[in-house]
């Protein structure tokens, strides 16, 4: 079998040169001299000559945005050149899938601004390369590093058949729909749960919406773990727990067990919120990425609206309230089976690992190895890296803080409507519980209309400009077009909803007003999250993590005071307060469109 296209010795021609450097290390200290001519090579050649043979893949490198070529040292105090802001796999195919280098200045301690081309030309030669053990170098240079055959390699996720990619996208969206549906489904059975557990309405609501509060915890675990072990195993593990805790909710005999099961069900179910966006991104090129994101975004927006509809009709049918949790458990179990039996791994670094394993089996040559198999996990550093960086980046980035506040407000308003609709349509218009649930269909219709607009109008316009730009990415601010429409729509819809919430006004008016507001909510949610992902690029995982944490806190907190606010202020003034808050937030996307490039240029984390 011809395996030459899939693996090759790692830069064997440079081994002799590096052996000389290693020998120089054993002599007296001091920098090994290098010919000045070497410093006049092209940047890419410098990278290949000095960095690749000495790059130690056991380093758990972290992501950081920069803009130039600069000096880098890691915990073995090796020095090497790195293309800042680019994945190694973009420059050197053998290293496809490795993280972006974490870098510091050449004084090894204090970070500083990237070195310019001229400064690099005048920089003193780097210190000799060092490995922890010389045997590490010997082992590394003798392995056959597996890579993709070419950019069209069929084993690469982006090149898998389009029908299968669409199927995987739908599975990811359905998992997210299941989670968001489960978050709101019990809102229609609060009176029955109060009677069953002999407790207060506030305590029951806390047990229900603590599910959303658990989204503050889950993504911090599932996101990093999926990058280490793959998305498939994480989905299977999390949805198994999700199903089990839904069964626990169904069997709960007291409010304490209900609270515990709802929290852990939310933590497990949040895997779809944490992993599905990156799954979608791995399926589509930049040209069609927004279409995939639109499909995904329908789930967290429409799911909460469907929950009260189902629970309302379960109650009207006279069925036991526990059937709501039975439906949630059945839904999650069906998806668990689909993931186990039909969903393959979608993370390319893990797929490359499978390719290396196949080559070892077929050839009997154990030297074949994938880059991710070199990785050494330093578990002691993971809590600081996972928990510390998202909060650090939030405090460093006013732009991220503004985006997070706006998306969190939008998410909170979605859950606030679960208190507003029963009061407006139930208490004012005397609708039965099943009919109240149907009013949420107006929100679902609003989501669908917004999604159709994004795919057929906004994304089509983006593709035209993308092609006209030579198939190069446009400015991230281009993603804010729908946010410019969405902000005013939210304000208009909320004011409309507020001042048509009278028993004497047809229920159709607040119903349509809610749909208009929800179109705006979808536009803001989709547009700002896409902008956040493109703006923070290599730091998007941390930016999205902190956004999810704050957003989930709003989603959990808003329903806790919603009913009291709507009863104490009455529906007109309560909705008016929310509308005025949305009006204050409207300028954010307009400011970013005008000054976004300048603000990004000031940022240490944005690109």
N, C-alpha and C positions, 0 to 999 in steps of 0.2 A: 504494500500500500504506500502511496506517495504522500508523505506527511510534511514535506518541505514547506508548503504554503502556510502551515499552521503553527510552526514553531521553529526557532532557530537559536543557536548559542547566543548568549547575551554579550554582544560586543567583544567577541574574542580578540580582535586585533588590538584592542586597547589594554588587554590584560598585562602584557609585558611592561608597558609604561607604568601601570599602577603597581605592579610588583616592585618596580624600581622605587616608587614612592614609599611603599611599605618598608622596603629595605632602608630607605633614608630615615624612616621613623625610628628604626632600631639604633641608628647612630645618635649623634648629639642633637639636642633640640634646635629649633630654628626652622625657618621656612625653606623648603626645597626650592632651589632656583629653577625657573622655567624660561625657555627661550622667549624673548620679546615677540618673536614672530607669531607665537601661538596666540598672543593677545590681539592680533590683527585679523583673526579669522572672523567669519560671519557669526552672528549671535546664535543661530541654530547650530552651527558646527561647534561652537563653544559648549553649548548645552550638551550635545551628543558626546563630545570628547571628555568633558569634565564631570558631567552630572550623572549620566546614565550608569556607567559601570560602578559608580560609588553609591548610587541610591540604594538605601537599605529598606526594602519593602516591609520589614517588621515594624517600622515606625507607624504608629497610628496618627497620621497627619490630620490636622484640622483645617477647616476652610477659612480663608481670609482674602478679601478683595484688595488688589493692588493694581498698578498700571505699568510697571516697567520691569526690566531685568534687574535682579538684585542678588545680593549675597544671602545665603541661607545656612543655618546650622541647626542640627537637631541634638537629641540628648546624648549621642555619642560624640558630639562636638565635631562632626564631619562638616566640611564646607563644600558647597556645590552650587552651581548656577541653576536658576529655575526661571521658567517663563511665568511671570506673575499673572494671575487672573485667568490662566488657561489650564485645563486639565492636562495632565501629562499625556493621556491617550490621544489628545487632539494633535500633539506634536510628534509623539513617538508611539506608534501603534502597539508596541509590546506592552505598554503600560496603560492600556485601555482600562478604565474603571477605577484607577487609583484616585484618591482624594487630592484636592489642590494642596500644594505645600503650605504648611505654616512657616512663616519666615520671621526673622529678626535681623537686626543690623549686624555688621561685622564685629561689633564689640561683644557679641554673644548674649548680652543681657537686655539692654534698653532698645525697644523698637524705635525706628526712625523712618523718615520719608524714603521712598524708593530711590535707589541710585539712578542717576541719569546715564545715558550712553557715554557721555564725556567723562563722568566720574568713574565709570567702570574702566575706561581706557587707562586712567591714571591710578587705579587702585593697585596696591601692592599685591604681589602674587599670594594666592591663598595658602594657608598652612597645609602641611601634608595631610592626606586623607587618613582617617583612623577608623578601624573597626574594633568592636569590643574584643573580639578574638580574631586572629588571622584566619582561623578555620572558617569563620563566618564568610569571609571573602571567598575562600576556596570553594565552599559549598555553593554559594550564590552564582559564581561565574561558571560553574559546571552544570547548572540546571538548564533545561530547555523551556523557555518561557512561552506559553501558549498565547496566541493572539488571534484576532479575526483574520480570515483569509484576505478579505478586502472590505470596503465599505458596504458591499452588497452581500456579505456573508448571510446565508439564510438562517443561521442560528442566532443571529442578532435580532433582538425583539422588534426593532423598527422595520425589519425585513420579513417578518412572519406574515403569512397570508392575511389580507385585509379583513376577511370575514371573521377569522379567529380573533384578530385584534378588536374588532367591533364587539364580539361576544365577551371578551375579557373586560372591555370598557363597561358594558352593560352589567356584568357581574359586580364590578366595583361600585357602579352607581346604585344597584339594587341593595348591596350591603349597606351603603350610606342611607338609602331610603328606609331600610329596616330599622337602623339605629335611630334616625330622626322620627320615624313613625312611633317607635316604642317610647320615645321621650315624652310625647304628648298624649298618647292613647288613653292613659288613665285619667286625664283631665275630665272626661265625661262620666266618671264613676265616683267622684269625690263624695257625694252624699251617702252612697252605699258603703264606702270604706269608713266614713265617720261613724255610721251606725254599727258596722261590723266590729270595729276596733274600740268603740266607745271612747273616742278622743275628739280633739277639736279639729275644725276645718283647716286651721293653719298648720297643725302638725302633719295632717295628711298631705297637704300641698307641699310641705317641706320634703316629705318622703318621695313624692312624685318628681319634683324638680331637682332634687339632689342628684338624680340621674344625669342632668345636664351639668351640674357642678362637677361631676366626676370627669367631665371632658377636660378639666383643668389638669388632671393627673395623667390620664391614659396616654395622650399623644406624646408626653415626655418620655414614656417608656417604649411605646410601639414604634415610633419613628426611628430612633437610633438602633433598636434591636433589629428592625427589618433591614437596615443597611448592613448589618453584620451577618445575619443568617438567612436573609432572603424574605420576600414578601409572602410567599405561599405558606410557609410554616407559621409565620406570624398570624396570618388570617385564620388558619386552621385552629391554632391555639386560642386566639382571642374569641373567635365565634363559638368554639366549644364552651368556653367559660360564659360567654354571653347567653347561650342557650340554657346552660345549667342554672344561671342566676335568674333567668326569666321563669324557669320552672320553680325556683325558690320563691319568687314573688307570688306565683300562682298558689303555692302551698302554705304561704305565711299565715300563722295563726295569731300574730300580734304585731303591733306597729313597729316594734324594735327590729324584728326579723325582716319586715318589709323595707325599713330604711337601709339596713345592711345590704340586702339583696339588690335594691335599686341602685345603690352606690356602685357596687361591684359590677352590676350589669352595665351601667354607664361607662365605667372604666374599661371594660372589655369591649363594649360596642364601639367605643371611640376609635378603635383600630381603623375603621373605615374613614373617619375624619382625618386621621394622621397619615395613612398610607395611600389611600385611593388617589389623592391629587398627584403624587409622584408616580403612581402607577399609570394614570392617564397620560402624564407627560412623557413617559417612556414609550408610549404606543404611537405617538404622532410627531411628525416634524413640526417645526415652528409655524410653518405655513397653515397647518390645519389644527394647531394646538387649541385655539379658542373654541372650535366646535366641540372638541372633547371636553373641555372645561365647562361649556354650557350644559352638556348632557349631565355631567357630574353635579353641577350647581343646582340643577332642578331637584335633586334628591334632598339636600339639607333644607331647601326652601319649601318644597311641596310636602315632604314627609310630615312635618309638624301639623300641617293643615289637614292631612288625611286622618290623623289619629282621632280627633274628636268626632269625625263623621262615623267611623267604625264603632267607636265606643258608644256613641249616641244611639245607634240602631240596635246594638247588642242590649242596651238597657231597655229600649222600647219594646223589644221582642220578649222581654220578661226573663231573659237568660240571667244566670248568676254572674255577678260582677267579675268573678275569677276568669270568665271566658275571655275577657280582654287580654289577660296575661297568657292564656292558652294560645290565643291568636298570635301574640308576639313570639311565644316560644316556638310555635309551628313555623312561622315565617323564618325565624333565625335558623331553625334546624334544617329546613329545605335549602337555604343558602349555604349552610355548612356542608351539606352533601354535594352541592354543585361545586363548591371550592375544592373539596377533597378529590372528587372524581373527574372534574373537567378543567380545572384551572392549573396551568403550568406556572413555573417560575417566570417572572417578568423582569427581574433585576439583572441587567447585563453582566455585572461582575460575577454573579452566581452562575449564570448561564455559561460564562467562560470557564468557570470552575468545573461545571459538568462536562464541558468539552475536553478539559484536561484529563478528567477521570476516564472519559471514553477512550482517549488516545493511550492512556496507560494500560487499559484493558486490551485494546486492539493490538498494540505493538509490544506489550510486555516490557516497555521501557519506562522505569519509574522516574526518569529525569523530567518528564513533562510536568509542568506545574503552572497554575494560573496565578496572576498577581495577588489575588485576595488570599491565597493560601499562605503567603508570606506574612500576612498581617498578624501582629501580636496584640492581643486585647489587654490593655491595662485597666482592669476593672476598678481599681482604686481611684482612677482619675475620671471615670465616667460620670459620677454624680456631679462633680464640679463643672465638667464640660457641658453636661446636658442641662443642668439647672442654672448654672451661673451665666452662661453666655446669652441666653434669651433675655434675661432681665438686664444684663449689662448693655446689650445692643438697644433695648428699649429706652434706657436712660440716656444713651449717647445720641439717639436719633430723634429730634423733634418731628421730622417728617413721618417716621414710623409711628410715633406716638399719636399724631393726628389721624393717620390712616386707621390705627387700632381703635381709637375712640369712635370714629365714624362707623366702622364695620361692627363694632360692639353695640353701638346704639341701634343699628339696623337689626342685629340679631335679637337684641332685647325687645324691640318693638314687635317682632314676630311672635314672641312668647307672651308679650303683654296682651295681645289680641285674644288670647285664650281666656283672659278675664273679661275683656271688654265685650266680646261677642255674646256670651251668655246673658250679660246685663242688658245690652241694647236690644237683642232679638228675643231673649227669653223674658226678662222682666218688663220691658217696655212694649214689646209686640206680642207677648203672651204665646210664644211658640213652644211646642213640646220639644223634648230633648233631641229627638231625631231630626226635627226640622232645624233646630239650632245648629246641629252638626252640618247640615247641608249648606248653611251660610258660608262655611269655610271653603266651599267649592269656588266661591268668588276669588279667593286668594290663589287657589290652584290654577284657575283660568288666567289670572294675572301673571303667574309664573310662566305658563305655557306661551302666552302672547309675548312676554319679554324674551323668552328663549328663541322663539321663531324670529323675532326682530334681530337678535344678536347674530344668529346663524345666517339668515338670508340677506341682511342689510349691512350690519356693521362688520362682520367677519369677511363678507364678500368684498367690501371696500378695502379692508386691510390687506387681503390677498392681492388685489389689483395694485395697491401701492407697494406691496412687498415685491412683486414681480418687477414693477417699474424701477425699483431700487436695486435691481440686479440680484434678486433673491437674498438680500441682506436684511437683517433685522432692522425694523424702524425704531424710532425713539420710544422708550417706554410710555411717554406721555400720550402717545397715540391710543393707548388702551383706555384712556380716560374719557373718550367721546361719549360713551353711554352714561358715565357718571354725571356728565354735564346736564344730561336730560333727567337722570334718576333723582338727583337731589330736589329739584323743583317739584317733580311729580309726587314725591313723598309728602312734601309740605302741603301741596294742593289737596292731595287725597285725604290727609289727616284733618285739615280744616273742613273739608267737605263732609267727612264722616262725623266730625264733631257737631256741626250745626244742622245736620239732618237727622240727628238721633232724638227724634221726638215721636211719641206714639201716633201723632196726627200725620206724620210724613210716611209715605209708603216705604216699606222695608227695602225696596229696590234701590232707593237712593243711597243709604249707607252701605248696601251690599256692593254697588258699583264703585262707590268711593273707596272701599277697602281694596277692591281689585286694582284701582288706579294707584293707590299707595303701594300695593305689593309689586306692581310693575317697577316702580321706582326703587323699592327695596332690593329687587333682583338685580337691577342695573348697577346699583351701588355695590352690592355684595360681590358680583362677578367682576366688575371693572376694577375696584380697588384691590381685590385679592390678586388679580392678574398683574396689575401694576406693581404691587408689592413683590410678587415673585420675580418679575423681570428686573425690577430696580435693585433688589438685594442679591440677585443671582447666586453667588457662592455662599452667601449668608442667608439665603431664603429659608433654609430649614429652621434656623433660629428665629428669624423674623416671623415665620408662619406659626412656630410654636408659641411665642409670646402672644401673638394675635389670637390664637385659639384659646389660650388660657384666659385672657381678659374677656374675649367674646363670650366664652362659656360662663364666666362669672356673671356677666350681664344677663345672659339667657336664663340663668338660675335665679338671679335676684329680682328681675322685673316682675315676674308673676307673684312674688311674695308680697308686694305692696300694691299690685294692680287693682285688686278687688276693693281694697279700702279706699284707694284714691278715687275710683269711679263711683263709689257710694258716697264718699264725703264731699267730693267736688261736683258731683253729677257727671254723666257722660259727656256733656258739652264742654265743660271747662277742663275736665281731665284730658280729653283728646286735644284740646286747644294748647294745654301746657306742653304736651309731647310735640305738637305741630310747631310751636315756637322754638323748641330745642332743635328740631330738624332744620328750621329756618336759619338758625345760627351756624349750623354745620354746612349749609349749602355752599359757601365760598371755598371750602377746602379743595375740591377738584379743580376749580377755576384758578386758584392760586398755583396749584401744582402744574397745570398746563402752561401758565405764564412763566413761572419761575422754577419749575422742576429741574431743568438742566443745571441751573446755577446752584440750587440747593444740593443736588446730588454731587456737584463738584466740591462742596464743602465737607461732604460726608466721608468718614473713615471706613464705612462699611458698604455704602451703595456703589454701583458701577456707573 
